[in-house]
Amino acid sequence: LNEKVTEEREMDPADQAASSTMELLKSSFQNTELEEYHNIELALEKIDDGTYGVCGDCGEPISDKRLKMNPNASRCLRCQEAMEERD
């Protein structure tokens, strides 16, 4: 811990900014990976209970093309677009 503090004190402002940016990027990647992991878990649960490929909003099948592009899609394209329009 002391080494890190000493290193930060020795860094100029540009180095400190670069270091902070790298830490933020690392955190962002970790959050993205965690979100992807949860999406995969949910897709596997849906496979187990027989609801994989079924839209969670309208109950219609999600197209094979959409599932190939996004295997953990939980909505059909129509419902996904409608949801995005509301946001």
Secondary structure, 3 states (H helix, E strand, C coil): CHHHHHHHHHCCHHHHHHHHHHHHHHHHHHHHHHHHHHHHHHHHHHHHHCCCCECCCCCCECCHHHHHHCCCCCCCHHHHHHHHHHC
